[in-house]
Amino acid sequence: MRGLRKGGKLSIVAVAARAIDGLVFSRAITLFITPVISLVLERFSGHGPVTTPES
């Protein structure tokens, strides 16, 4: 396991790096994936914007 010292304790740097990675991942999910899911659901709900012209 990365970040282990000889005594078997995780180093503070390794724990902080993993925490920051988790924050970056959750921020990416929130900013990019959630709006895409919302747009897809809106399109199939029948209440979203009409993307094809009516005859």
C-alpha positions as YAML, in Angstrom:
chain: A
units: angstrom
residues:
- id: 1
  name: MET
  ca: [0.00, 0.00, 0.00]
- id: 2
  name: ARG
  ca: [1.33, 3.40, -0.92]
- id: 3
  name: GLY
  ca: [2.07, 5.82, 1.86]
- id: 4
  name: LEU
  ca: [2.91, 3.25, 4.52]
- id: 5
  name: ARG
  ca: [5.86, 3.87, 6.73]
- id: 6
  name: LYS
  ca: [7.98, 1.16, 8.33]
- id: 7
  name: GLY
  ca: [5.83, 1.34, 11.45]
- id: 8
  name: GLY
  ca: [2.66, 0.62, 9.47]
- id: 9
  name: LYS
  ca: [1.12, 4.07, 9.92]
- id: 10
  name: LEU
  ca: [-0.16, 6.09, 6.99]
- id: 11
  name: SER
  ca: [1.73, 9.27, 6.39]
- id: 12
  name: ILE
  ca: [-0.20, 12.51, 6.65]
- id: 13
  name: VAL
  ca: [0.78, 13.41, 3.09]
- id: 14
  name: ALA
  ca: [-0.71, 10.19, 1.70]
- id: 15
  name: VAL
  ca: [-3.95, 10.68, 3.61]
- id: 16
  name: ALA
  ca: [-4.22, 14.30, 2.46]
- id: 17
  name: ALA
  ca: [-3.53, 13.33, -1.16]
- id: 18
  name: ARG
  ca: [-6.28, 10.72, -1.08]
- id: 19
  name: ALA
  ca: [-8.71, 13.19, 0.49]
- id: 20
  name: ILE
  ca: [-7.95, 15.77, -2.20]
- id: 21
  name: ASP
  ca: [-8.38, 13.14, -4.92]
- id: 22
  name: GLY
  ca: [-11.79, 12.31, -3.46]
- id: 23
  name: LEU
  ca: [-12.79, 15.96, -3.41]
- id: 24
  name: VAL
  ca: [-11.71, 16.45, -7.03]
- id: 25
  name: PHE
  ca: [-13.65, 13.36, -8.10]
- id: 26
  name: SER
  ca: [-16.82, 14.40, -6.29]
- id: 27
  name: ARG
  ca: [-16.56, 17.93, -7.71]
- id: 28
  name: ALA
  ca: [-16.21, 16.53, -11.24]
- id: 29
  name: ILE
  ca: [-19.28, 14.34, -10.73]
- id: 30
  name: THR
  ca: [-21.27, 17.30, -9.44]
- id: 31
  name: LEU
  ca: [-20.24, 19.73, -12.19]
- id: 32
  name: PHE
  ca: [-20.27, 17.46, -15.23]
- id: 33
  name: ILE
  ca: [-22.20, 14.23, -14.76]
- id: 34
  name: THR
  ca: [-25.22, 15.58, -12.83]
- id: 35
  name: PRO
  ca: [-26.21, 18.18, -15.49]
- id: 36
  name: VAL
  ca: [-25.93, 15.55, -18.23]
- id: 37
  name: ILE
  ca: [-28.25, 13.23, -16.34]
- id: 38
  name: SER
  ca: [-30.67, 16.11, -15.77]
- id: 39
  name: LEU
  ca: [-30.72, 16.98, -19.47]
- id: 40
  name: VAL
  ca: [-31.34, 13.36, -20.46]
- id: 41
  name: LEU
  ca: [-34.19, 13.01, -17.99]
- id: 42
  name: GLU
  ca: [-35.65, 16.33, -19.13]
- id: 43
  name: ARG
  ca: [-35.58, 15.24, -22.76]
- id: 44
  name: PHE
  ca: [-37.46, 12.01, -22.07]
- id: 45
  name: SER
  ca: [-39.96, 13.51, -19.61]
- id: 46
  name: GLY
  ca: [-41.94, 15.28, -22.31]
- id: 47
  name: HIS
  ca: [-41.71, 18.65, -20.55]
- id: 48
  name: GLY
  ca: [-38.32, 19.69, -21.87]
- id: 49
  name: PRO
  ca: [-37.52, 21.93, -24.81]
- id: 50
  name: VAL
  ca: [-38.67, 20.73, -28.22]
- id: 51
  name: THR
  ca: [-35.63, 19.95, -30.35]
- id: 52
  name: THR
  ca: [-37.49, 18.98, -33.56]
- id: 53
  name: PRO
  ca: [-39.58, 21.50, -35.53]
- id: 54
  name: GLU
  ca: [-43.33, 20.88, -35.63]
- id: 55
  name: SER
  ca: [-45.03, 20.47, -39.01]
...
